Amino acid sequence: YLSNFHLQYICITTTISIQGLLVARNYPAPRFAMVVMLLMFVPLSIGGALTTGYWMIVIMLAAPLWIHGSNLATKRLQRLLIDALIAKLHSQQQAQRDPLTGAHNRLSLTIILEKMSSVDIFAIFCIDLDGFKKVNDTLGHGAGDRLLQMVTTRISRVIRETDTLARTGGDEFIVIAPGVLPASAAVLAEKLIASITQEPYEIGSGSNPHIGASIGISCGPQEGAPINDLLGQADHALYDAKKAGKGIWRHYVATETVPLSL
């Protein structure tokens, strides 16, 4: 046999217990948690106001404070969750970005190359800066770093949003351009060289150096050729471009590199 007192006590303790579960389970959606808590507390508060037990009325008067505290708790937990997700995303992005230029790094490039196997056609551009070492040695590494950042900006202005720009170390950059045919790749290579070389770099050192750029190109996918082989082909084509006099581009074809006519 349960008296009214026992029933009231069970109702209150059960409601308070469930309230804690609501906060713990629904904090990603604080508005939803608040609606559910109101659906629980409003009928209980009305019942408490109509009861003859004065202690029940006192407890029900405290219900708004419980609801308000629970609302603050859910919002705080939601903010902590959002901050944690943002920090995780930022950490993942930083792990795949070159800290100096903000371009993709080798790890990110490897991931992107793996995805290229499902693309119908794409072009890889291996870019090496001509004369960068001289700037770095004569004006200092700080000037060299600023120059690399400016080169990154110039390349980014030429390529599309769907293209990928990566810095693989030193003064070497990689551009991956999906949907680009060999003839179009040649045109893009010319634009990249012009963008990098035509204007001097105002790096704030009292000197505005000029640099050049050489580019090696490979296009894929190639039947039976692993994706990473295409990167090696572009690098081989770059070697031929520098060997031929620098400031030019070369396209890899089978086992030899030949310039394409525009």
C-alpha positions as CSV (number, residue, x, y, z in Angstrom):
1,Y,0.0,0.0,0.0
2,L,1.4,3.4,-1.1
3,S,0.2,6.6,0.5
4,N,-0.2,9.9,-1.5
5,F,3.1,11.0,0.1
6,H,5.0,8.0,-1.3
7,L,3.4,8.4,-4.8
8,Q,4.3,12.1,-4.8
9,Y,7.9,11.3,-3.7
10,I,8.2,8.7,-6.4
11,C,6.9,11.1,-9.1
12,I,9.4,13.9,-8.1
13,T,12.5,11.7,-7.8
14,T,11.7,9.9,-11.1
15,T,11.2,13.2,-12.8
16,I,14.4,14.6,-11.5
17,S,16.3,11.5,-12.5
18,I,14.9,11.5,-16.0
19,Q,15.8,15.2,-16.3
20,G,19.5,14.3,-15.8
21,L,19.2,11.7,-18.5
22,L,17.6,14.2,-20.9
23,V,20.5,16.6,-20.4
24,A,23.1,13.9,-20.9
25,R,21.4,12.4,-24.0
26,N,20.0,15.5,-25.8
27,Y,22.6,18.2,-25.3
28,P,23.4,18.4,-29.0
29,A,19.8,19.6,-29.4
30,P,19.1,21.9,-26.4
31,R,15.8,23.2,-27.7
32,F,14.4,19.7,-28.1
33,A,15.7,18.9,-24.5
34,M,13.9,22.0,-23.2
35,V,10.6,21.0,-24.8
36,V,10.7,17.5,-23.4
37,M,11.6,18.8,-19.9
38,L,8.7,21.3,-20.0
39,L,6.4,18.4,-21.0
40,M,7.5,16.6,-17.9
41,F,7.6,19.4,-15.4
42,V,4.5,21.5,-16.3
43,P,2.0,18.7,-15.5
44,L,3.9,17.8,-12.4
45,S,4.0,21.5,-11.3
46,I,0.3,21.8,-11.8
47,G,-0.3,18.7,-9.8
48,G,2.0,20.0,-7.1
49,A,0.2,23.3,-6.9
50,L,-3.1,21.5,-6.4
51,T,-1.9,19.2,-3.7
52,T,-2.5,19.7,0.0
53,G,1.1,18.8,0.9
54,Y,3.0,22.1,1.5
55,W,6.4,20.5,0.9
56,M,5.2,19.4,-2.6
57,I,4.3,23.0,-3.4
58,V,7.8,24.2,-2.2
59,I,9.5,21.6,-4.4
60,M,7.3,22.5,-7.4
61,L,8.2,26.2,-7.0
62,A,11.8,25.1,-7.5
63,A,11.0,23.5,-10.8
64,P,11.7,26.7,-12.9
65,L,15.2,26.7,-11.4
66,W,15.7,23.1,-12.4
67,I,14.5,23.8,-15.9
68,H,16.7,26.9,-16.2
69,G,19.8,25.0,-14.9
70,S,19.2,22.1,-17.2
71,N,18.9,24.5,-20.2
72,L,22.2,26.1,-19.3
73,A,23.8,22.7,-18.9
74,T,22.6,21.5,-22.3
75,K,23.7,24.7,-24.1
76,R,27.1,24.4,-22.4
77,L,27.6,20.8,-23.3
78,Q,26.5,21.6,-26.9
79,R,29.1,24.4,-27.1
80,L,31.8,22.0,-25.8
81,L,30.8,19.4,-28.4
82,I,31.0,22.0,-31.2
83,D,34.3,23.3,-30.0
84,A,35.7,19.7,-29.9
85,L,34.5,19.0,-33.4
86,I,35.9,22.2,-34.8
87,A,39.3,21.5,-33.1
88,K,39.3,17.9,-34.5
89,L,38.5,19.2,-38.0
90,H,41.2,21.9,-37.7
91,S,43.7,19.4,-36.5
92,Q,42.9,17.1,-39.5
93,Q,43.2,20.0,-41.9
94,Q,46.5,21.1,-40.4
95,A,47.9,17.6,-40.7
96,Q,47.3,17.7,-44.4
97,R,48.5,21.3,-45.1
98,D,51.9,22.8,-45.6
99,P,52.4,25.1,-42.6
100,L,54.2,27.8,-44.6
101,T,52.1,28.2,-47.7
102,G,48.8,26.6,-46.7
103,A,48.9,24.3,-49.8
104,H,48.4,20.6,-49.5
105,N,51.3,18.6,-48.2
106,R,52.7,15.1,-49.3
107,L,50.2,13.3,-47.0
108,S,47.2,15.1,-48.5
109,L,48.6,14.7,-52.0
110,T,48.8,10.9,-51.6
111,I,45.2,10.8,-50.5
112,I,44.1,13.0,-53.4
113,L,46.1,10.9,-55.9
114,E,44.3,7.7,-54.7
115,K,41.0,9.3,-55.5
116,M,42.1,10.2,-59.0
117,S,41.7,6.5,-60.0
118,S,38.0,7.1,-60.4
119,V,38.4,10.3,-62.5
120,D,38.0,9.9,-66.3
121,I,41.0,12.2,-67.1
122,F,43.3,14.5,-65.3
123,A,46.7,16.2,-65.6
124,I,49.6,16.4,-63.1
125,F,51.9,19.4,-63.2
126,C,55.2,19.2,-61.4
127,I,56.5,22.8,-60.9
128,D,60.0,23.7,-59.9
129,L,61.2,27.3,-59.3
130,D,64.2,28.4,-61.2
131,G,66.5,30.8,-59.3
132,F,64.9,30.3,-55.9
133,K,68.0,29.0,-54.3
134,K,69.9,32.2,-55.2
135,V,67.1,34.3,-53.6
136,N,67.2,32.1,-50.5
137,D,71.0,32.2,-50.2
138,T,71.5,35.9,-50.8
139,L,68.4,37.5,-49.2
140,G,67.9,34.9,-46.4
141,H,65.4,32.2,-45.5
142,G,62.8,34.7,-44.4
143,A,62.7,36.3,-47.9
144,G,62.6,32.8,-49.4
145,D,59.6,31.9,-47.3
146,R,57.7,35.1,-48.3
147,L,58.5,34.3,-51.9
148,L,57.1,30.8,-51.6
149,Q,53.9,32.2,-50.1
150,M,53.6,34.7,-53.0
151,V,54.2,31.9,-55.5
152,T,51.5,29.9,-53.9
153,T,49.1,32.9,-54.2
154,R,49.9,33.4,-57.9
155,I,49.4,29.7,-58.8
156,S,46.1,29.6,-56.9
157,R,44.9,32.5,-59.0
158,V,45.5,30.6,-62.2
159,I,44.1,27.1,-61.3
160,R,40.4,26.3,-60.7
161,E,38.7,25.7,-57.4
162,T,38.4,22.0,-58.4
163,D,42.2,21.7,-58.9
164,T,44.6,20.8,-56.1
165,L,47.8,22.6,-55.3
166,A,50.4,20.9,-53.1
167,R,53.9,21.8,-52.0
168,T,56.0,18.7,-51.8
169,G,59.1,20.3,-50.3
170,G,61.6,23.1,-51.0
171,D,60.6,25.0,-54.1
172,E,58.6,22.2,-55.7
173,F,54.9,22.3,-56.2
174,I,52.3,19.9,-57.7
175,V,49.1,20.8,-59.4
176,I,46.4,18.1,-60.1
177,A,43.8,19.2,-62.5
178,P,40.8,16.9,-63.2
179,G,39.2,16.9,-66.6
180,V,42.2,18.5,-68.3
181,L,43.2,17.0,-71.7
182,P,46.8,17.1,-72.9
183,A,46.3,20.1,-75.2
184,S,44.6,22.0,-72.4
185,A,47.3,21.0,-70.0
186,A,49.9,22.7,-72.3
187,V,47.8,25.9,-72.2
188,L,47.6,25.8,-68.4
189,A,51.3,25.2,-68.1
190,E,52.0,28.3,-70.2
191,K,49.7,30.3,-67.9
192,L,51.4,29.0,-64.8
193,I,54.9,29.9,-66.0
194,A,53.7,33.4,-67.1
195,S,52.1,33.9,-63.7
196,I,55.1,32.9,-61.7
197,T,57.8,34.6,-63.9
198,Q,56.4,37.8,-65.5
199,E,56.3,40.1,-62.4
200,P,59.0,40.6,-59.8
201,Y,58.4,39.7,-56.2
202,E,58.1,42.5,-53.7
203,I,59.2,40.6,-50.6
204,G,60.1,43.6,-48.5
205,S,63.9,43.0,-48.4
206,G,64.8,46.0,-50.5
207,S,65.1,43.8,-53.5
208,N,62.4,42.6,-55.9
209,P,63.8,39.4,-57.4
210,H,62.6,37.7,-60.5
211,I,62.4,33.9,-60.6
212,G,61.6,31.4,-63.3
213,A,59.6,28.1,-63.4
214,S,59.9,24.8,-65.2
215,I,57.1,22.4,-65.5
216,G,56.7,18.7,-66.2
217,I,53.3,17.3,-67.2
218,S,51.8,13.9,-67.2
219,C,48.2,13.0,-68.0
220,G,46.1,10.1,-66.7
221,P,44.8,7.7,-66.1
222,Q,47.0,5.4,-68.2
223,E,46.0,1.8,-68.6
224,G,48.0,-0.5,-66.3
225,A,49.9,2.4,-64.8
226,P,49.6,3.0,-61.0
227,I,48.6,6.6,-60.1
228,N,51.9,7.2,-58.3
229,D,53.8,6.4,-61.6
230,L,52.1,9.4,-63.1
231,L,53.7,11.6,-60.5
232,G,57.0,10.1,-61.4
233,Q,56.4,10.7,-65.1
234,A,55.7,14.4,-64.4
235,D,58.9,14.6,-62.3
236,H,60.8,13.0,-65.2
237,A,59.3,15.5,-67.6
238,L,60.3,18.3,-65.3
239,Y,63.9,17.1,-65.3
240,D,63.9,17.2,-69.1
241,A,62.4,20.7,-69.0
242,K,65.2,22.0,-66.8
243,K,67.8,20.1,-68.8
244,A,66.5,21.8,-72.0
245,G,67.1,25.3,-70.6
246,K,64.6,26.0,-67.8
247,G,61.6,28.3,-67.9
248,I,59.7,25.9,-70.2
249,W,57.4,22.9,-69.9
250,R,57.6,19.3,-71.2
251,H,54.9,16.7,-71.5
252,Y,55.6,13.1,-70.7
253,V,54.6,10.7,-73.5
254,A,55.3,6.9,-73.1
255,T,59.1,6.7,-72.5
256,E,60.1,10.0,-73.9
257,T,59.2,13.7,-73.3
258,V,58.3,16.0,-76.1
259,P,56.9,19.5,-76.2
260,L,53.3,19.8,-77.4
261,S,52.4,22.5,-79.9
262,L,49.8,25.0,-78.7
